[in-house]
Amino acid sequence: FPGVFLMVLILAAASQSEGAALSLIQYLSIGLGGFISSLLAAYGMKTAKKSRKLGRTNQAVSLLIMTVVFVLTGGRNLLKLFHVNGADRFIRLSTFQVLALSFLVMIILYAGGRILHRAKTETGEAARRDGKIADRKSVASILKETLAWAAFAAVLAAPALLLIGDGAVYLFRGFLSSLMSFGGGDAYLSVADGLFVNTRMVSSNDFYSLLVPIANVLPGSILCKILAGTGYLVGSKSGVLPGIAGAAAGFAVSTAASGVVFGVVFWIFRTFEDVSFFRMVSRWIRPIISGLLGGVIVTMMKTASTAAANLGHSGMTAILITMAVAAADLYLSSRKADQTLLLLGSAAAGLFLILL
């Protein structure tokens, strides 16, 4: 909510003084992209460190998974970032596609081994031991939770339906994009591009030169900030009040969709935690997520490059600054530096270095 609230305030201010506000946001996004990249890289490093405890074979498999997932999701953007010929022909999968493919591979490996018979036995034993396997009470609980999220979204989204001409279309695309991105991040930027930019509901310039830099500056979920900002831009065509209604609808839809997805997935893992298949999933999901976050780091560098180009500076210089800030933040984080100070220092460092 803080990120969405500040998003609306900044968009309103930018509409009154586009040049100064937007330039400041783009300058700050260069250093802040490095700070965000350091957090994502730290997660991957922790994953690699934890995999050592599983033995050399499992460690090698974990690193291989991280690398493959990164190549599949961020490889194309990385090649384009360094202007490699034929980058557009390189394969690129969305977050949802990678997760679906990962689960399919794990199911095949699970079913192809000797674990299948044991899993059936474990499932029966778990059900007899504590009765957690899809009992009526747990099913009713997740249904109530889902209905609560639906009611939350309906209440906050209702004004947008009344005040925005394309409100119903925006809400449908917003909900669909939230589900398709399976949690947001880099995946959501590509999904939102297809559903909002390519359909001209939001201009490409507003999306990449305004929304994305602001989202990088502010705290919180990329999904919530981008969808709320998109709602504001769609609604503000009819006035400030419709713009606020659109932002509230985007916040409600993105939060509710994420809550439903998380609730259902968590319920599945909690209910079937004694089944060996889900133990296998819990072991390998972290390397998969680490690889996905590597793709987000590439997006941070791409955003910094675009921001610098818009400001009349070298895109490659901005990339190097982002990488340098990320490396410095990683080192200082390992020394237990305060994260708030690192965030502010990263923004200032990026601004100083690009002007220098």
RAQUISUL-V594508 format. One line per field, one symbol per residue. ss: DSSP state (@ for helix, = for strand, . for the rest). Layout:
ss=???
//
This chain:
ss=.@@@@@@@@@@@@@@@.@@@@@@@@@@@@@@@@@@@@@@@@@@@@@@@@@@@@@.@@@@@@@@@@@@@@@@@@@@@@@@@@.....@@@.....@@@@@@@@@@@@@@@@@@..@@@@@@@@@@@@@@@@.....@@@@@@@@@@@@@@@@@@@@@@@@@@@@...@@@@@@@@@@@@@@@....@@@@@@@@@@@@......@@@@@@@@@@@@@@....@@@@@@@@@@@@@@@...@@@@@@@@@@@@@@@@@@@@@@@@@@@@@@@@....@@@@@@@@@@@@@@@@@@@@@@@@@@@@@@@@@@@....@@@@@@@@@@@@@@@@@@@@....@@@@@@@@@@@@@@@@@.
//
